[in-house]
């Protein structure tokens, strides 16, 4: 599978086009809307979430509730576009309208954003041409794609969940759960998607304190994928290793600056006996690992254990106590402009992380097992599972 997204933060709509989705998969708009609503939630979000109530419209590739095998087009309209039609319109402007738009030209790049780099790369004097596309608003379209991937995975007995491990230096001590349903239900009930109730309160206070100070804070999220078959990915070439693709997907999320699989960087300070997962076998499970320190991967391939990946999100760079910058026109020092007001987006970013990981796993399943129809994909995975038990 592959997908493309299009659209700007204050443009008329966000669009996702998915190609390669198997036919006969049941897919409804509400399957996607649930994930879009989760992305908009979480403690610390700003006023934009009150303006936009993201819902999707399926425009192609689905007929009577099932995929046809044709490209699937998903559209999320931006309700706020009505206030931005002149600034963000595609057509040429009249002289009078141009004057009003010129008053909103952004020539002061914000530290931590794509503004200056993108303006230099593409030759823009108005940095709105950069920030409108580089905005985290684009993750709406990526979550829409991930929601479709989640639906496909669920039809194959694979489930995705996640939790927030840290916000603003406050770390969750209680991170254990009894199963995927327990993880999903407990994190969904938490404003910061955290399993640790004591840490939850401290995280919310840290967010409130940052907001009161005009500052922002980041954190760490974890994604777990359960029910994954053995052998997704490959050891034979660097670009076929699934853990590498997942790490890349995590770091591709706006403001994410690091990824780790399993115990990740902790492995550097431990002996090998406390890092590698011992192999065992029984008649019911076949081969399995006694632990899962390597996060479900060996040699770039899944082991059959749950995939576990962490992502590090930096604080949002747009602050209410703006950082210093330089105007590209006058070269004078100014305080950077404010384009958004989240003091912390870590809980929402946890949802984005779930969906980008879900996409990579679903895509790897199709690469490994093929299947133009859902039924043939299900049969191929079951045949592999049966063969593996007899191995």
N, C-alpha and C positions, 0 to 999 in steps of 0.2 A: 504494500500500500504506500501511497504518498499523499501529501496534501499541501495546498498553498493557502495562505491567508492574504486578505487585502482589506484596506480601509484605514482611516485615520481616527484619532481620538475624538475629534469633534466633527468628523465627516458624517455623511448621511447613514452609513451602515458599515458593519464588519461582515466580511464574507469568508467562508471556508469552503474549499472544493476538495473532496476526497475521491481518490481514484484507487480501484483495486479491492474495494470492499466486496466480500462474497455475496452472492445473491441468496435470497430466502431468509435473510436475517430480519427478525421483527424489529422495527425501529419507528418510534413515535416521537413527536416533538417533546412530550413530557419527559422522555428518557434523557434528553439533553438539557431541558430547562431546570431539572433538579440540580445538575452540576453547576449550571450558570448561577443559580441562586446561592449555592454553597460558596462560590467564588466571591460573591458580593458581600458575604457575611463576615463575621469575626470582629472582635473588639479592636478599636483603633482606626476603623475606616473613617473616611471624611465625607463631606457633603455630596460628592459626586454619586455615591451609592444611593442617596435619597432621590436623585434626579433620574437616574437610569434604572429601570427595572428590566433587566435583560431577559428577553424571551426569543426563541429561535423560530424561524420559518423554514421548513424543508421545501426547497424549490425544484429539486430534481433527484433522480436516482432512487426514489421510493414510490411505490404504487400500492395503494390499499394496505398500507402498514408494513410492507416488506420491501427490502432492497431488491433491485432488479439486476445488479451487476454493473450498471452504468454509473458514471460519476455522480456523487451526492453533493448537492449544493446546499449550504446552510447560511442563512442570513440573520443577523441581529441588527435591528435598526437602532440608531442613536436618537433617543427622544429629544436630546438637547440640541440637535442640529438646527432646529427652528430658530435658535438664537445665533447661529453661526453661518447662515446661508450666504451672506456676503463675504465673510472672512474665508470660508472654506469651500465656496462654490467652484464648480469646474469651469464655468464659462467666463469669458472676459468681462471686465467691469467698466461701467461708465466712469467718466472723469470724476463725478461727484462721489460715487461709491468708492472709487480708488482712494480718495482722500480719507474717508472714514476707515478704510482698511489699513492705510499707511499708519494711522495712529496706533494700530495694534501690532505693528512690525516688531519682532523681537531681534534685537541686535546685541543683547547682553547674555552670553552663554552661562549656563548654570553649572557649577562644579559638580562632577559626578554623573552628569547626563551625557547624552550623545551630541548635544547641541553644537559645540565648536568643531569636533572631529568631523561630524556629518556635513557641516556647512563648508568646511575646507575641502572635503572630499568631493562634494557635488556642486560646489561653486555657488551656494546660496548666500544672499545677504540677509534675507529674512529667515531666521532659524526656526520659525514655525514649520517650515517645510521639512525639518528634521524631527522636531520634538513631537509633532502630531503622529508620526509613524512609529517613532521609537518609544512612545508611551506604553506603559504596562496595560493600557486599555486593549492592546493587541492580544493579550493573553485570553481575552474573552473568546476569540476565534480559535485559539489553541485548546481551550477547555472544551469547546464544542466538538472538536475533533477527538479529544480524549474521551469525551462522554460516549461517542460512538464506539471507540475502542473498548471502553469498559463494558458496553452492552455485548460486544462480540466475545470478550473474555468470559463474561458471566455465562454466556450460552455454552461455554466450553468448561465450566466448572472452576474458573479462575476468578478470584476476587481481589480487589485493591482497597487498601486503607492507608491511613496515615495519622501522624500525631505531631504536635509541636513539642520539641525537647527543651528549647531554650528561647527566652526573649529578654533582651537587654541585660544579659548576665545572670538572669534568674534561671536556674536549671531545674528541670523536673527530676525528682528522685524516684518517684513511682512511675515506671514506664512499662510495666508488665501487663499483659492481658491474657484472657483465657482462650481466645480465638478471634477470628476476623470479625464476627458479629459483635462481640464484646468491644473490640477496638473501635469499630465504626459507630456503635451506639453511644459509647461513653465520650468519644471525642466530639461527636455531633452535638451532644448536650452541653459542651463546654464553650464559653465565649471565645476562648483562645485555643481550642482544639487540643487541650492538654489533659492527660490522664491523672495527673497529680493535683488534687484539690488545693493543697497548701500552696503549691507553686502557682496554681491558677490565679489565686488572689494576689500574690506578689507580682505576677506578670501584669495583671490589670493595673495595679498601682504604678508599676514602672512605666506603662503606657500613658497613664494619666499624668505622671510627673513630667514625662518627656513633652507631652502636649502643652502643659502649663508653662514649660520653659521655652516653647517654640522650637523644640528639637525633635529628633526621630530616633528610633532604635530598631535593631535587626534581631536575628535569631537563627535557630537551627530547626529544621523540619525533618521528619523521617517518613519514608514511604515503604509499605510492605505489600508484596504481591504473593498470594497464597494459592497453591494448587497448580503451580507451574510444572510442566513435564521436564524430564531430563533432556539435555542436549540442545536447548535453544542457543543460538550463537554458534561460534566455531573457533577452533584453535588454529586454523590453517593460514589465516591472513589477519593482519592487524585490524583491518576495517570491517571484519565480520564478527569481532568479539562483542557480545551483547553488553557486557558490563561497561565497555568503553562507550558504546552508543548511549546507554542510560546516563552515564556520567556527563556526556556531552549535552544530553537533553536537559539535565538539571541545570548545568551552568548556562544554558541558553535562555533560561528564564530571567526576565528583567531583575537586576539587582542581586542575582545569585553569583557568588564569587568562589564557591568551592563545592566539591562533592566527594563522598567517600562511600565505599561498599562494605557492608558488615561492620566490623570494628574499625575499619579504615586506618587512620593515622595512629590509633592506639597500638596497632601491630608493631610499630617501630620500636616500642619500648618493652615488648614482651618476647620471651623465648619461643621458638617454633612449637614447642610442646603445648603452649597456651594460645596458639594462633590457629593451627590447622585442625580440621574437623575429622575425627576418626570415623572410619567406615565400618558399618555393621550390616548384617543381613538376617532376615527372618522370612518365613513362608508367606506371611500376610503382606508385608511391605516390600519384600525384595531387598535391594540395596538401599541403605539410608545413611545419613550422617548423625552421629551422636550429639553434635553441637552444630551451630550455624554461625560461627565467628566470621566466616568468609562471605556471609550475606547471600548465600545461594549460588555462588560462582566458583568454578575452578577452571583455569585455562581459557577464560572467555566464554565458557558455556555454563548453562544452568545445571545444578546438581540434583534438582528435584525438591530441595529445601526452599522455604520462602525466600524471595528476593527482598533484601533489606538495603535501602540506600538513604543516606542523609545528605541534605543540602544546606549550605550556609548562605543566608541572605544578609546583605549589608543594610544599614539604616537607609531609608529613603533620602535621597540627596536634596530634595526641595524642602527648605526649612522656613519657619516663620521668623527665625532670626537669620536672615539670609547670609550666605558666605560671600566673600569678596570675589568679584570677577572684573573683566575688562570689556568695555564696549568695543565691538569690532569696527564701528564707524569712526568714533572719536578717539579710541585708544585710551580713554579715561577710565579710572577705576570706579566701579559701581557695586551696589549690592545686587546680587542675582535676583531675577524675577521669580514670582511664586506661581506655579501652574496647577498645583494640587495640594491637598491638605491632610493626607493620611499621616498620622504620627507613627503608626506601625501597621504594616500589611502582612506580617508573618503568618497569622492564621489563614488569611486568604491565599497567600502564596503556597501554603501547605496543600490546598486544593489544586492549585495549578500544577504543583509537583506530582501529585497523584496522577493527574491526567496526562502529563508528558511522558511519565514512566509507563502508564497503561498503553499509550500509543506504541512505544518501542517494543513492548512485550508482544502486543497483538501483531505488529508487523513482522516480528521474528517468527512467530507461530506460522504465519502464512508463507514466509520464506522457507521454513523447515518442512512444513507438511502440505503446502499448496492448498488447492481447493477453490474452485470458482463458485461452488455451492456450499452453504453451511453444513449440509448433511455429509458431504464428502470430506470436509475438514474434520468434523466430529469423528467420523469413522477412522480416518488416518491417525488421529491422536489416540483413539481407543486401541487400535491395532498395535501402535507403538508401546502403549502401556502394558498390553497383554504379552507382547514379545519380551519386554524388559523383565517381567516377573519370571519368565522361563529362562532367562539368560544365565 
